Amino acid sequence: MRTELVTTLKRQATEILNQLEKDREPILITQHGVPSAYLVDVETFETLQRRMTLLEGIARGEKAIEEGRSVTHKQAKQRMSRWLK
């Protein structure tokens, strides 16, 4: 992973964005020697967002199971019967 100073980003934004689009490799932006942000291309960001949404849904499902908020297939089918006709 590439690392760039925030001042370099300010001075060479167009070049850095072009390279980012070409390579699709995240860039770590540092400010005063401290990591400040990651710069990623749009496609990578959108993929990460979709994955995060999926993982959050799985986590909610696991929590519901742990808390006993689940039903059997038969119970679910009975509850949904009015929509399955």
Secondary structure by P-SEA (a helix, b strand, c coil): cccccaaaaaacaaaaaaaaaaccbbbbbbccccccbbbbcaaaaaaaaaaaaaaaaaaaaaaaaaacccccaaaaaaaaccccc
